[in-house]
Amino acid sequence: MSAHRELAQKHLPWNFGCHFWEGVLSVAGYTVFGVFTVLPGLLHEIVVRAPALEPYENRLVTALPICFWSISPMVGFFFTGYYESLKERLHLLVKWGVVGYLPFAAIAIGMAFISKLGYVGYLVLLYVSLIVHALINGFKWPLWLDLIGRQIPARRRGRLFGGRDALGNLIGIGVIAALPFLGRHLGFPYNYAVLYGIVVVLIYAGLWVFARLREIPYADHEIRPRPPMISQIKGILSVLKEDKAYRNLMIATLTTNLCMICTLSLYQVKATRMFDLSGLALVRFVSGFTIANTLGYMVGMPLLGLVADRWGYKRVIYSTHAVLFATLILVLWGTAAWFFLLASLLAGITRAGRVLATINFQLEFAPETRRPTYVALAALFGFPIIFVPLVGGWIADRWGYDPVFLSSGLFIIVGMAMFAAFVREPRNEPGSAV
């Protein structure tokens, strides 16, 4: 057994616990923040008060995930050579984490002073804050994945992500359930200001736990010299030629990700318009919609995590997108609120499967010393998909929701056919160590 694996085994209980509890707190924070659920409800509140924004509502809510991730994949792509030349990486992650979470504080404080900022001014603050967070998160993402891959064995990662996300979402549900109470006693905008203040506390508490990890430094022979930028990009792209299996995974994943032309936020906006919701009725629906989605995610994560640990990620991908297809049918023909609540629940299961596969499947293809390179290449392939939801929002504003939902279903069918035909499961190969 290598020195790295001996250290990883020695520190596994401690590091598993740190990753677990950091995940619980950060997942709870992101659940309460609700890019696809709570924020669209907040934007609808603003649109009701500023009718001039109404024709752009679908584009505003589908721009939220774009700003939340923005150009973050490309940040990781360009810094890959820097990552692979570092002997220790944890301290850098913690420093950038402190800075990267400050935009959430700005969003919370700005909400409390929205009357002074104005609705358009607050939207500018919101989107700029999300972009800043996305840029810093893009820098951190490959390093964070590298720590997971180095410290936690492949057959433990499904349980790690499943368990931490289930508990984190349970905490998030508890906070979201208080939103109608805040709406009655504080009203807009202070209910959302308090809610996002709780987000800031949760994510910084998670960062403090993360800083307690016991890092396993790279040995000198494991560190790659830092190449010039042009050579670095050529080295990353060379993986496409050298590793056919990974190339097939990237192409199939890119095709499947086109189904994100329809986001969960469009489900919610369709429902709020169909049922003409506003005020406390809207807050109650947003709370129920978020809780349903979170419950689905909370149940889906551990169940699909066990499936992934035992049978691999291809089966997770198949089952996930079958559920997503059923969700699209519900929102296409739903005529009552419970259709959309059920769709939100199923979408939570879908989100769980997509998160598990996106984070973990690529790690099973990547050689240990080139893991950041493989993660960066995945980011490059994922970058065009960032803007797909905005296309869906534009179509919904111009022609309605049905074309968006039908297009998403078509991309699911094509993507699953490509996974079946071209993508293999690395752990099933003789001599696999995962």
Phi, psi and omega in degrees: 000134181291161179300322180297315182291327176296315178295320180298320179291320181296317184265004186303312181301316181294310182294323176300316179296319179295313178300321182296307186285328172299317179296319180303312184289317181290321177297319177301317179297313181292328177296314179295321180298316169061067180302322183263353187232298184286315181298319174300325176295318177298316180296324178294322175302318180292318180297321178300322182274344179229079187303338179297340180273351187302318181297347184250009190300315181296322177291325178296316183286328178280343173284341180302309178294331177296314178292327182293324177256322176047229182267019184302323178301323182288332176299311178299323181299313186284342181260010186302315180298326177294316180301313188286353177262001182269135176278320177235142190231344186297315184300323180293319178299318182293316181299314181288333175296319179302315181287320186292340180266352179301325178302330178295323177295321179297320180295318180294313181294317179299327179297320180293335183246029184296333179294330179276325180286327189085157185293317178293319178299320179292321178299320176299314178300317182298309184290321178296318179299318180294324178293317178299315177300318182296318180298315180290322179296325177296325176293322185281330193306308180297323178295319180296315178296324179297319177298316178301310183296328183278331188259333187241121179300153185303321184279005173251346187291324179299317178292321179300306183290322179296313183291314183292321181289326178297311181291319179298319178291328176298317177296317179300321177299318179301320180288315181297326180299338179276355183299315176300324177298315178297323180296325180285320189263337179247319181077172180285135008259002189289336176298317179286328178297316178295317181302314182284338170296321176296322177303313182300316180298315183296313186287327176287327174297320177297320179296322178299318178295318181302323181294346180277357180303150174259102185288148175252096186298152175283140173287161183303322183286347179270347183273130179269136176302145182283115183275163170301157187303315182297316179295324179298314180296318178298321179295321179294313182292336179296337178300326180299324180278323186279328187239090182297322182298317180290322177300317179296321177300315182296317182294316179295320179295318179300316180297315181296323182293345176296342177295347178286006170301335176249113180257163178301327181298329177291327174303314186291318181294321176302316181294316183295326177285318182298320183260005176051059184267142174200169177060220183295327178298321178293317179300317179296319180293316178301317179298312180295319180297317180293317180297317179299314179297319181291322176299317177299316178295319182295321178283319184293323184300303181293323181294312179289331174297319177294319177300316181296316181296326185269317188243350178101174191273343177297319179292325175298316181296317179299309183294322180300314184281338171295319177294320179298322178298318178296324178298318180297323178297318180298314184282339176292318187243011180293135181238358180225162183300326184293334175300317183284327176294319177294320177299321178296320177299312180294325177296330175295320176297317178301314181299321179300313181295320180291322177296313180302313183291319182297318183284317194258327188298318182296330181294333182282346176267340193271129169297146187305315186284349181241022183302314179300327178297316180294320177296319179296321179295321176298322178296320179298316179291329181280343186300314181298333183290339182304326187267356181298317179302325180295326175298317177299319178295320178295317178298317181297320178294325184273317190233000179101181190271331187302316179300327179291313181295319180293320178298319179300317179298321179296317179295327177298313182298313181294317181297318180294324177296322179291320177298317182295323187274327193238342188258129179260169178253106187302324186292343179276358181276147178303136178082005179296139182257000186280000000 
